Amino acid sequence: MSPLTYERFLRFLQDELAIPDDAIATAERHVRLNPGPLPMILWQYGLVTLDQLDRIYDWLERA
């Protein structure tokens, strides 16, 4: 994912899904320690619901 797309993705998480900055930061730390897709990390740690996860993947398909 390009840096610009990643920034748009983070804004989507914050603005559309109301995911707090600290939750995103926590998931990003886990991605650095245990590489994997950020959406799945958010879900695995209970930071997003399954409905939100679906919306995230829908957004990523369109990005």
PEVENJO-V34409 format. One record per backbone hydrogen bond with DSSP energy under -0.5 kcal/mol. CO is the residue of the C=O (numbers start at 1). NH is the residue of the N-H. E is the energy in kcal/mol with one decimal. If there is no record, write none. Layout:
CO_NH_E / CO_NH_E
//
This chain:
2_6_-2.7 / 3_7_-2.2 / 4_8_-2.1 / 5_9_-2.5 / 6_10_-2.5 / 7_11_-2.1 / 8_12_-2.2 / 9_13_-2.4 / 10_14_-2.2 / 11_15_-3.6 / 12_16_-1.8 / 12_17_-1.4 / 13_19_-2.4 / 18_20_-0.5 / 20_24_-1.9 / 21_25_-2.7 / 22_26_-2.2 / 23_27_-2.2 / 24_28_-2.5 / 25_29_-2.1 / 26_30_-2.0 / 27_31_-2.1 / 28_32_-1.8 / 29_33_-1.7 / 30_34_-3.1 / 37_40_-0.5 / 37_41_-1.9 / 38_42_-2.7 / 39_43_-1.9 / 40_44_-3.2 / 41_45_-2.0 / 42_47_-3.0 / 42_48_-0.8 / 43_46_-2.0 / 49_53_-2.5 / 50_54_-2.3 / 51_55_-2.0 / 52_56_-2.5 / 53_57_-2.4 / 54_58_-2.2 / 55_59_-2.4 / 56_60_-2.6 / 57_61_-1.9 / 58_62_-1.4 / 59_63_-1.4
//
